[in-house]
Amino acid sequence: MVKICCIGAGYVGGPTMAVIALKCPDIEVAVVDISVPRINAWNSDQLPIYEPGLDDVVKQCRGKNLFFSTDVEKHVREADIVFVSVN
């Protein structure tokens, strides 16, 4: 299985990776960030950002092929492709 890691769980990284996970179910997508509250929000029912339809996309993929984590080193090391989506 191809693994993607995105560093940065903000307005670009989170939604972009959620759509990649939805459209490419055979790819494992990990979104990582050093912000524990931000990752906790992505793993909750109250996402940290709003985009129309994003909630449904995340709920469909999270825990299947979409994961949100603060373990940056692990996911970068395991990834075949790394996206950097930070300020």
C-alpha positions as CSV (number, residue, x, y, z in Angstrom):
1,M,0.0,0.0,0.0
2,V,1.3,3.5,-0.9
3,K,1.6,5.8,2.1
4,I,1.2,9.5,2.0
5,C,2.1,11.8,4.9
6,C,1.1,15.5,5.0
7,I,2.9,17.7,7.5
8,G,0.4,20.4,8.6
9,A,-3.2,19.8,9.6
10,G,-4.5,23.2,8.7
11,Y,-6.7,24.7,6.1
12,V,-4.8,23.2,3.2
13,G,-3.4,19.9,4.5
14,G,-6.4,18.6,6.3
15,P,-9.0,19.0,3.5
16,T,-6.7,18.1,0.7
17,M,-5.6,14.9,2.3
18,A,-9.2,14.0,3.2
19,V,-10.2,14.2,-0.4
20,I,-7.2,12.2,-1.5
21,A,-8.2,9.5,1.0
22,L,-11.7,9.6,-0.3
23,K,-10.8,9.3,-3.9
24,C,-7.9,6.9,-3.5
25,P,-9.1,4.3,-0.9
26,D,-6.0,2.1,-1.6
27,I,-3.7,4.8,-0.4
28,E,-3.0,5.3,3.4
29,V,-3.0,9.0,4.2
30,A,-1.6,10.4,7.5
31,V,-1.9,14.0,8.4
32,V,0.6,15.0,11.1
33,D,1.0,18.2,13.1
34,I,2.8,19.1,16.3
35,S,-0.3,20.8,17.7
36,V,-2.0,18.3,20.0
37,P,-5.3,20.3,20.2
38,R,-5.5,20.5,16.4
39,I,-5.0,16.8,15.9
40,N,-7.5,16.1,18.7
41,A,-10.0,18.2,16.8
42,W,-9.5,16.3,13.6
43,N,-10.1,13.1,15.5
44,S,-13.3,14.4,17.0
45,D,-16.8,15.3,15.8
46,Q,-15.9,19.0,15.8
47,L,-13.3,19.5,13.0
48,P,-11.0,22.5,13.5
49,I,-12.1,24.0,10.2
50,Y,-15.2,24.2,8.1
51,E,-15.5,23.4,4.4
52,P,-18.9,22.3,2.9
53,G,-19.0,18.5,2.9
54,L,-15.7,18.1,4.7
55,D,-17.3,16.5,7.8
56,D,-18.8,13.7,5.8
57,V,-15.6,13.1,3.8
58,V,-13.5,12.8,7.1
59,K,-16.1,10.6,8.7
60,Q,-16.1,8.2,5.7
61,C,-12.3,7.8,5.7
62,R,-11.0,8.5,9.2
63,G,-9.7,5.3,10.8
64,K,-9.8,3.4,7.5
65,N,-7.2,5.1,5.2
66,L,-7.1,8.6,6.8
67,F,-5.3,9.2,10.1
68,F,-4.5,12.3,12.1
69,S,-1.4,12.1,14.4
70,T,1.2,14.0,16.3
71,D,3.8,11.3,15.6
72,V,5.5,13.3,12.8
73,E,8.7,11.3,12.7
74,K,7.0,7.9,12.4
75,H,4.7,8.9,9.6
76,V,7.4,10.8,7.6
77,R,9.7,7.8,8.0
78,E,7.0,5.3,6.7
79,A,5.7,7.5,3.9
80,D,6.4,7.0,0.2
81,I,5.3,10.6,-0.5
82,V,5.5,13.5,1.9
83,F,3.6,16.8,1.4
84,V,4.6,19.9,3.4
85,S,1.6,22.1,4.1
86,V,2.7,24.6,6.7
87,N,3.1,28.4,6.9
